[in-house]
Amino acid sequence: MSAPPRVVVPRLLFEGEPTLCFADGDTGKSLFAVALAAYSVSGEYAMLKAAAAAGDLDERAAAIEALTSIRRAGADVVITYWAKELAGWL
């Protein structure tokens, strides 16, 4: 019998585990009273900036969609290079 997640996960985090996967619809949010933070990677930011500069897409719409998808996935906090622009857009 394996140890319950409330015992195993804190130990894994303490030991420096970089990634935790939860199966069967369980999430860290359902197991622990902690905020979940996520960030958009610099490559995505650069790619969307370049596409917008080339006139291939609307940067505002693309950025808001990318960041909304992070929030929709369960993040309580989103860290992004678009922070200043997003504040003006919203």
N, C-alpha and C positions, 0 to 999 in steps of 0.2 A: 504494500500500500504506500503510495507516495504522500509526501507532506502536502497539506493544503496550501493553495496559492498565497494566502495571507502570511504564511511563514516563509515560503520559498522565494517569492519575489523580492521582499526586502533584503534577504541575504544575497541574492544575485546582484541587486543594485549596489549593495555595500561592497561586494567583491569586484565591482567594476564591469559588470556585464553591459556591453554597449547596446544590445537590442533585446527586446522582450517580445515574444509573439503570444497572443492569446487566441485560443481556438473556441469554436462553438459559440461565437457571439460575445464571449466575455471580453471585457476591456479593462485596462488599468483603472479607468474611471469608475467601473462598477465594483472594483475590488478595493479601491483606496480613495480616501478623501483628499486627493491632490489635484492640482490644476495640470492639465495636459498642454504643453507648449509645442508648437511646430514652427518650422521656418521654410520660406521658399528659397531654393538654392540659387546661387549667383548665376549659374548657367541658364536657368529658366528666365531670370531677369534680363540677362544679356540678349538672349534669343528673342524675347518679346520686344525689347527696346530696338534691336536691329530690324525686326520685321515692321515695327511701327515707323521707324525712320525711312524705310524703303517704301512706305505707303501700302504695305500688304495687309495691315490690320489696324484696328482702332486700339491704341495702347490702353486707354481708360477701360474699355469694355473687356479686353483680354486680361488686364491686371486684376480687375474686380472679379472676373470669373475664376482666375487661378487662385486668388486668395479666399474667395467664397468656398471653393472646393475643399480647401484645407479646413476651414471652419466647419463645413458640413460633415467632414470626416470625423469630427469630434474634438478638435482643438479648442481650448478655452482662450489661448493666447496665440496670436500669429505674429511672428517676427519677419520683417520684410524690408527690402531696400526701397520699396514704394511707400514707406510710412508717411513722409512729408506730402507727396503727391496725393496719396489716398485721403489724407486729412482734408485736402482742398477739394477733392472730387466728391466727398460725402458731405 
